[in-house]
Amino acid sequence: METWDALRARRDVRVFAPRPIAPCDLERILEAARRTPSSRNRQRWDFVLVTDRERLRRLSTVFSGAHHVAGSAATVALVGPVDDDEWTRRSIAYDMGQATMSMMVAAADLGIGSGHAGVGDQDLLREVLGLPADRECHWLVSLGHPADRPLRPMRFPDRRAFEDVVHRERWEGDG
Ligand SMILES: Cc1cc2nc3c(=O)[nH]c(=O)nc-3n(C[C@H](O)[C@H](O)[C@H](O)COP(=O)(O)O)c2cc1C
């Protein structure tokens, strides 16, 4: 797929076909994460790949919005350092968001669906993944072949109108 097509085809997929993802595809998705830019190139992230069905099921219980993790072919946990400084937390959050989107676009390019999931119960997550106390999981990204329909560029995505969100030169726009 062209990058432009992958960007337009990506959507949050929450129901996956019971089919594994080829190891080379998983590697490419993780490599996309690794190549993501980060604040001062500090790369304060680790990516934990989970494919074991029972572990996926347990991961899906860390947050009400994480149910789709249970049926995914694989899920990547984005793990970063615990830090109380507000500016540091904001910058790590930005980095994690970028890594998420890198993976999602790389997945869409391969026709693989992806879905975000937040984390509520950090203690449970730490136990399931064996994370040390100085690390926390920021987000989960579930992956798998879409069960409903293949990813195709969308003509009319569920988004605010272009002229509503784009401001030219100044907030009030050019009109
Ligand atoms: C920061 C963030 C957190 C999200 N958390 C969840 C979540 O916990 N569970 C979930 O199913 N979707 C989650 N989503 C997915 C959004 O609901 C989804 O991207 C949005 O509804 C647009 O969907 P679409 O891209 O398929 O159009 C999250 C997305 C973002 C960017």
The ligand as an SDF file (V2000), in Angstrom:
LIG
                    3D

 31 33  0  0  0  0  0  0  0  0999 V2000
   -5.3240    8.1980   23.3040 C   0  0  0  0  0  0  0  0  0  0  0  0
   -6.2930    7.1670   22.7790 C   0  0  0  0  0  0  0  0  0  0  0  0
   -6.8520    6.2500   23.6600 C   0  0  0  0  0  0  0  0  0  0  0  0
   -7.7300    5.2680   23.1990 C   0  0  0  0  0  0  0  0  0  0  0  0
   -8.1870    4.3050   24.0520 N   0  0  0  0  0  0  0  0  0  0  0  0
   -8.9570    3.3220   23.5800 C   0  0  0  0  0  0  0  0  0  0  0  0
   -9.3460    2.2340   24.4100 C   0  0  0  0  0  0  0  0  0  0  0  0
   -8.9790    2.1450   25.5780 O   0  0  0  0  0  0  0  0  0  0  0  0
  -10.1220    1.2640   23.8890 N   0  0  0  0  0  0  0  0  0  0  0  0
  -10.5430    1.2920   22.5750 C   0  0  0  0  0  0  0  0  0  0  0  0
  -11.2310    0.3650   22.1710 O   0  0  0  0  0  0  0  0  0  0  0  0
  -10.1960    2.3100   21.7610 N   0  0  0  0  0  0  0  0  0  0  0  0
   -9.4030    3.3120   22.2160 C   0  0  0  0  0  0  0  0  0  0  0  0
   -9.0040    4.3250   21.3840 N   0  0  0  0  0  0  0  0  0  0  0  0
   -9.4450    4.3470   19.9860 C   0  0  0  0  0  0  0  0  0  0  0  0
  -10.3770    5.5090   19.6680 C   0  0  0  0  0  0  0  0  0  0  0  0
  -11.6230    5.2980   20.2750 O   0  0  0  0  0  0  0  0  0  0  0  0
  -10.4820    5.6040   18.1370 C   0  0  0  0  0  0  0  0  0  0  0  0
   -9.2130    5.9290   17.6220 O   0  0  0  0  0  0  0  0  0  0  0  0
  -11.4690    6.6680   17.7180 C   0  0  0  0  0  0  0  0  0  0  0  0
  -12.7610    6.3190   18.1260 O   0  0  0  0  0  0  0  0  0  0  0  0
  -11.4580    6.8300   16.2100 C   0  0  0  0  0  0  0  0  0  0  0  0
  -11.6780    5.5790   15.6220 O   0  0  0  0  0  0  0  0  0  0  0  0
  -11.2830    5.3250   14.1110 P   0  0  0  0  0  0  0  0  0  0  0  0
   -9.8370    5.7150   13.9890 O   0  0  0  0  0  0  0  0  0  0  0  0
  -11.5540    3.8700   13.8620 O   0  0  0  0  0  0  0  0  0  0  0  0
  -12.1350    6.2230   13.2720 O   0  0  0  0  0  0  0  0  0  0  0  0
   -8.1040    5.2670   21.8230 C   0  0  0  0  0  0  0  0  0  0  0  0
   -7.5250    6.2010   20.9500 C   0  0  0  0  0  0  0  0  0  0  0  0
   -6.6100    7.1150   21.4010 C   0  0  0  0  0  0  0  0  0  0  0  0
   -5.9540    8.0680   20.4100 C   0  0  0  0  0  0  0  0  0  0  0  0
  1  2  1  0
  2  3  1  0
  2 30  2  0
  3  4  2  0
  4  5  1  0
  4 28  1  0
  5  6  2  0
  6  7  1  0
  6 13  1  0
  7  8  2  0
  7  9  1  0
  9 10  1  0
 10 11  2  0
 10 12  1  0
 12 13  2  0
 13 14  1  0
 14 15  1  0
 14 28  1  0
 15 16  1  0
 16 17  1  0
 16 18  1  0
 18 19  1  0
 18 20  1  0
 20 21  1  0
 20 22  1  0
 22 23  1  0
 23 24  1  0
 24 25  2  0
 24 26  1  0
 24 27  1  0
 28 29  2  0
 29 30  1  0
 30 31  1  0
M  END
$$$$
